[in-house]
Structures are given as C-alpha cells and as structure tokens.
Amino acid sequence: MLGFVQAPHPRLPALRALPVPRPRWIGWLGAGCAALLLADTTRAEPEWAEWLVDTEMSGRFDDNANRASASSEQEWDLAFTPRLAGGRAAQLAKYTRLLALLEVGAAIYSREEDLTSIAGGGRLVLVHKFGLGDAPWASLSAAGGYEAVRADQRSGPRYSAGAALGKRFSPRFDARAEYRFSTRFGRDGPRVAPAPGVADDVFDQRAHEIGVEGRFLLTQRLALSGGFDYRRGDFDSNAQDSRFDVLQRRDVEAVALDEAFGGWVYRLEGNAYSPFLRLDLGLSARWSAGLAYRYQYGESGGLDYQNHRAEATVLFRY
C-alpha cells in the first residue's frame, strides 16, 4: 500500500547473484544517487546542497500478518522496524530540487521469525514548485533495492516509480495525491506436489497504486493526517487448513509451500483498499513521534482478506 506520511523504503541487498533480470533504470538510479552524494558543494551549480539524515524506530502490530482469508488461519505479529536514511538535497533551479537517498532498514518479528529481514537501496526524488507561497508542487521519484528475508523464497529486489501532486491550502491544511508503480521479485517454490503445471513464482508481483492524503495542523506541534489508498495488482495470501481449496480456484496465478507460516502461499490479482489515520507530535526541532492506524481490505474473485495495523514511531531528523 501507499504510505504518504512515511514513504515505503527499499531493502538492503544481500551479496549474492540475483536470479532475475535487473531493469536498466536501476543502474541509472544508483549512478544518480552516487553523483549527487559525491558532488562538490563548493561549485556554483547547484546553488546549494545539504546533507540529510533520518533515523527511525518503529513498532508495528498486525492482526493478520499472513493475509489469510479464513479468520481461523490468521496469524498476528509484532515487528520492530528500525531504519536509517542519508543523502543530499540540491537546489537545481529557483523552484526545482533534487533529493538522493541511500537507505537501510530491518524488520524483526516477535512470533514469525522467518519473516525477519534486512533491507536497503536508493531513491531519487525530483520536486518542482509552481511559484511562491502556497503554489502547488509536483514530484517524480524512482527507487530500487533488495530485501533479504530469513524465509529465502521472499528475498529479492524491489523497484518502484511514481509521481505526486500537492498543495498547501491554508496555514493549517495541505493535501497531496500520488501514483506509484511497483514490482518485486522472489525465489520460486518450494513447489506444491498436488499442483502439477501451476506456477510457483508467488513473490514475483507488480501493482499500480493511487492514494490521497490530507494533513491538518491541530497545534504548532500536533498534526493529524488521514487518507485512502487503492491498489490494483498482485498480492500473496496464506492458507493452512483450507489450502486444498486453493487449487479449485481459477484466479490463483501461483502457489508454493509457505516457508514462513506453514501451509501454502499463493498469488492472486485483485484490488486492495486502505484508509489510514496518523497523529504526529513534534518533540523538538529534530525529534518527533507518531501513532498510526491502517485498515486493509483485499479481494479477488470472491476471495478476500482484511487486517488492522497499528504503529508507533520515533523519528530523529538532522
């Protein structure tokens, strides 16, 4: 899902050969990040450049971490998700700015330890503002990276590209809309023996996502955000006692043994809907804390799942 308050971050590459082809633009992304990070800031162009560092510590609860359709098969979990991002922002023109980031993070799960991962990658964001004051702005972004998961079938590269448009409507309220295309790759199998001829590349997925978000400043330090995301594309779901029913469905694109949750994991193409709320509190010039809630509902040809997520975050920004 899209997350406008805290943007999703790519994952840290493991030092191993990838079993899938890498898009050419991921090389351009890495070259762009390196060029901006190593640029000589004493030159006349760009007009200015500054270093940025974000450190984030989050704890997340998910009441259906395996996205099971049957309520009796749903598995809840708690995850600790630290993240570190560093990079540079450069003023390319009067109203145009370029941001390059290198990011590293982890997800440490309390119950399903096979979901624990380390991840990272790079991101480029080009932002243009259409004038002074409360004029609207637009951005283009590209990101790529790798996530290494203890359950190896879920490991693989992740790529995304998107565009956003936003505006400040008053001193207390601003809003934005965003589109993103994302794709990920995983390892094939392990194959399910009773399913000859059915693909087992469950974690090769792609999706289109759109979302809107509004942010209202309640006080000088307290902000309330809310929005809605829509996703059209592939998603994976876990089945345990009901796993043999999966093979009777024509809309199942791939199925494999699930190394993390047990039973089977399968890939479907469908729709997902996700409203969310977030409360952010500024603790100082560099420290902030946040609480967030997100409801997710996914469906494909009569098969659906839903989950509730709650998250607490502490952020240090330099």
C-alpha atoms as one frame of an Amber mdcrd trajectory, in Angstrom:
protein
   0.000   0.000   0.000   0.981   3.585  -0.409   2.096   5.333   2.741   2.213
   9.091   2.385   3.147  10.007   5.940   6.055   7.608   5.974   7.092   6.599
   2.457   7.949   2.926   1.830  11.655   2.209   1.633  13.543  -0.286  -0.487
  15.574  -3.088   1.051  19.259  -3.864   1.667  20.897  -6.060  -0.985  22.406
  -9.355   0.047  25.769 -10.152  -1.565  24.571 -12.912  -3.866  23.731 -13.354
  -7.534  20.181 -12.384  -8.361  18.068 -14.978 -10.189  16.074 -12.348 -12.079
  16.982  -9.653 -14.626  17.532  -6.134 -13.317  15.875  -3.219 -15.149  18.319
  -0.810 -16.789  16.929   2.178 -14.908  18.114   0.766 -11.571  21.670   1.386
 -12.760  20.778   4.959 -13.640  19.229   5.350 -10.195  22.419   4.203  -8.473
  24.550   6.437 -10.668  22.307   9.427  -9.918  22.440   8.847  -6.161  26.225
   8.484  -6.232  26.692  11.596  -8.387  24.649  13.794  -6.085  26.160  12.370
  -2.888  29.711  12.941  -4.175  29.101  16.312  -5.840  31.480  19.164  -4.923
  29.293  21.591  -2.962  31.801  24.444  -3.412  30.921  24.828  -7.087  28.440
  27.387  -8.354  26.000  24.687  -9.567  23.846  23.608  -7.884  23.089  26.819
  -5.959  23.214  24.929  -2.670  23.303  21.391  -1.370  22.848  19.980   2.098
  23.223  16.627   3.816  20.163  14.911   5.288  19.991  12.090   7.852  16.828
  10.382   9.187  16.807   7.744  11.915  13.509   5.995  12.619  12.474   3.454
  15.246   9.029   1.858  14.829   6.966  -0.872  16.421   4.090  -2.375  14.417
   1.195  -4.694  15.300  -0.617  -6.613  12.535  -3.590  -8.849  13.363  -3.357
 -10.749  10.032   0.300 -10.766   9.078  -0.144 -13.706   6.676  -3.134 -12.132
   4.859  -5.200 -15.296   5.387  -8.740 -15.308   4.026 -10.111 -17.630   6.741
 -10.302 -15.912  10.138  -9.298 -19.161  11.878  -5.971 -19.145   9.979  -4.968
 -15.540  10.629  -1.639 -15.014  12.424  -0.932 -11.826  14.392   2.557 -10.490
  14.966   4.613  -7.641  16.401   7.553  -6.228  14.443  10.363  -3.825  15.338
  11.434  -1.854  12.227  14.489   0.407  12.570  15.533   2.467   9.532  18.400
   4.791   8.623  18.402   7.072   5.569  21.077   9.511   4.468  21.575  11.660
   1.415  21.712  15.125  -0.086  19.240  17.707  -1.325  20.395  20.020  -4.120
  18.709  23.166  -5.471  18.847  22.731  -9.256  16.840  25.858 -10.141  14.769
  28.530  -8.398  11.805  26.203  -7.837  13.361  22.788  -8.538  15.088  20.500
  -6.059  16.660  17.037  -6.322  16.908  14.611  -3.394  19.112  11.492  -3.403
  18.912   8.995  -0.532  20.606   5.751   0.436  18.518   3.738   2.916  18.976
   0.698   5.125  16.443  -0.936   7.421  15.320  -4.129   9.110  12.144  -5.875
  10.261  12.458  -8.033  13.371   9.378 -10.160  14.104   8.483 -11.472  17.548
   6.471 -14.572  16.513   7.155 -15.450  12.874  10.946 -15.215  12.949  11.231
 -16.410   9.338   9.816 -13.023   8.257  12.775 -11.169   9.830  14.655  -9.250
   7.146  17.375  -6.708   6.405  16.896  -4.333   3.530  18.079  -1.233   1.712
  18.614   0.598  -1.535  18.471   4.049  -3.128  15.929   6.676  -4.034  15.862
   9.762  -6.295  13.142  12.405  -5.964  12.774  15.472  -8.212  10.472  18.175
  -6.789   9.235  21.295  -8.588   7.112  24.062  -7.069   4.954  26.156  -9.401
   5.641  29.550  -7.827   5.965  31.230  -4.433   3.976  30.829  -1.227   1.164
  28.270  -1.331   1.661  27.380  -5.012   1.185  23.693  -5.866   4.130  21.342
  -6.276   4.819  18.137  -8.199   7.395  15.375  -7.830   8.794  12.392  -9.723
  10.522   9.532  -7.915  12.357   6.288  -8.626  13.585   3.741  -6.092  15.235
   0.346  -6.093  16.781  -2.065  -3.650  16.901  -5.569  -2.266  15.278  -7.310
   0.704  16.939 -10.360   2.253  14.383 -12.357   4.274  15.118 -15.339   6.523
  12.435 -17.248   4.574  14.531 -17.179   1.404  11.613 -17.531  -1.031  10.559
 -13.976  -0.069  14.005 -12.471  -0.767  14.553 -10.410  -3.882  14.834  -6.980
  -5.487  12.109  -4.324  -5.315  11.627  -1.387  -7.706   9.159   1.479  -7.893
   8.494   4.705  -9.779   5.854   7.319  -9.147   4.546  10.863  -9.329   2.841
  13.102  -6.773   0.988  16.431  -6.768   0.314  18.517  -3.666  -0.734  21.941
  -2.389  -0.945  23.903   0.819  -4.468  25.321   1.053  -4.086  27.244   4.320
  -1.534  27.688   7.119  -3.076  24.604   8.782  -4.083  22.312   5.914  -2.305
  20.713   2.968  -3.121  17.741   0.723  -1.497  15.526  -1.870  -2.273  12.783
  -4.384   0.160  10.140  -5.622   0.518   7.359  -8.180   3.140   4.600  -7.999
   4.009   1.511  -9.999   5.901  -1.139  -8.025   7.337  -4.529  -8.804   9.134
  -7.152  -6.728  10.790 -10.497  -7.377  11.241 -13.557  -5.176  12.561 -17.065
  -5.465  10.455 -19.863  -6.969   8.892 -22.644  -4.900   9.102 -24.862  -2.997
   6.650 -26.482  -5.400   3.375 -27.967  -4.155   3.287 -31.667  -5.164  -0.507
 -31.906  -5.839  -0.363 -28.926  -8.234   1.430 -30.037 -11.422   1.645 -27.336
 -14.051   0.786 -24.496 -11.626   3.436 -21.756 -11.397   5.348 -21.432  -8.113
   6.769 -17.880  -8.531   4.400 -16.490  -5.876   6.571 -13.497  -4.948   7.039
 -12.164  -8.476   4.469  -9.372  -8.212   3.581  -5.997  -9.705   0.943  -3.420
  -8.864  -0.418   0.057  -9.612  -1.276   2.233  -6.603  -3.015   5.572  -6.187
  -3.759   7.452  -2.986  -4.784  10.743  -1.443  -3.836  12.273   1.916  -4.758
  15.386   3.855  -2.820  16.832   6.782  -4.260  19.248   9.346  -2.183  21.120
  11.917  -4.085  20.917  15.220  -1.499  22.931  17.171   2.001  24.178  16.417
   3.365  20.744  17.349   0.499  18.322  16.707  -0.681  17.244  13.227  -3.468
  14.857  12.181  -3.240  13.098   8.797  -5.717  10.858   7.038  -6.189   9.367
   3.618  -7.104   6.456   1.384  -5.047   4.159  -0.865  -6.220   1.955  -3.725
  -4.049  -0.815  -5.171  -4.625  -2.910  -8.287  -2.266  -5.808  -8.841  -0.788
  -8.954  -7.331  -0.840  -9.956  -3.680   0.045 -13.116  -1.757  -2.143 -14.883
   0.804  -1.524 -17.808   3.155  -3.748 -20.899   3.501  -3.280 -23.671   6.052
  -6.259 -25.956   6.795  -8.065 -24.587   3.708  -5.052 -24.940   1.415  -6.512
 -27.661  -0.854  -9.440 -25.357  -1.671  -6.921 -23.012  -3.304  -6.356 -25.375
  -6.240 -10.074 -25.258  -7.118  -9.908 -21.522  -7.832  -9.253 -20.389 -11.393
  -7.919 -16.970 -10.348  -4.916 -18.392  -8.434  -1.844 -17.484 -10.507   0.840
 -19.335  -8.499   1.121 -21.498  -5.390   4.052 -22.743  -3.260   4.811 -24.193
   0.153   4.996 -21.346   2.691   8.372 -21.397   4.473   7.314 -18.699   6.951
   3.781 -19.577   8.116   3.408 -23.204   7.040   0.696 -24.438   4.703   0.657
 -22.882   1.259   1.143 -19.348  -0.032  -0.499 -18.321  -3.298  -0.612 -15.298
  -5.604  -3.772 -13.590  -6.807  -4.509 -10.493  -8.856  -7.087  -8.199  -7.301
  -7.932  -4.943  -5.587  -6.936  -3.625  -2.184  -8.423  -0.670  -0.268  -6.744
   1.001   2.686  -7.930   4.010   4.743  -5.486   5.294   7.369  -5.049   7.865
  10.145  -1.873   9.238  11.726  -1.090  11.590  14.607   2.363  13.252  14.679
   3.827  15.207  17.598   6.882  17.441  17.260   9.052  16.932  20.343  11.815
  19.365  19.323  13.416  20.808  16.222  14.819  17.373  15.309  12.718  14.804
  17.207   9.134  13.710  16.557   6.825  10.839  17.499   3.818   9.359  15.735
   0.912   6.952  16.138  -0.794   5.444  13.085  -3.674   3.104  12.268  -4.382
   1.459   8.909  -7.192  -0.857   7.793  -6.578  -3.042   4.740  -9.086  -4.991
   2.669  -8.078  -7.048  -0.355 -10.301  -9.042  -2.698 -10.017 -11.207  -5.794
 -12.945 -13.072  -7.344 -14.800 -13.645  -4.091 -11.713 -14.482  -2.014 -10.756
 -11.673   0.358  -8.656 -10.809   3.390  -8.606  -7.948   5.872  -6.243  -6.778
   8.569  -5.715  -3.987  11.071  -2.320  -2.381  11.655  -1.199  -0.086  14.459
   2.224   1.564  14.539   4.226   3.765  16.931   7.242   5.684  15.581  10.049
   7.870  16.915  11.973   9.887  14.298  15.212  11.869  14.509  15.932  14.171
  11.558  19.196  16.012  11.005
